[in-house]
Amino acid sequence: MDPTRGNHNSSLRGETGLRRAAMVVIEELGENAAAYAATRAIILQKQGDEIGASRWRRVAPVIEEMQRKKSTSPRVQTDSTIGLARGTE
């Protein structure tokens, strides 16, 4: 993913679009996703793309929230002998 390119995609509009964008960035970049979104916003602002920068500033906290929830949720372990998932403690 190139943080220097603008994103004028209308899918970033609205809460659903923000969550979708956040999931894509998390899938691509993992734990670096929030930093990428923040960096992208800064670069776009410096390039004069206020709309793109604004959208990425809205995506960054959604990424942080999703990652925070993921890190605090119980881990699931798969029992390979019977193919069932169960929570671990």
Summary of the structure (lengths in Angstrom):
residues: 89
radius of gyration: 16.3
end to end distance: 36.2
largest distance: 56.2
contacts: 212
relative contact order: 0.15
helix: 66%
strand: 9%
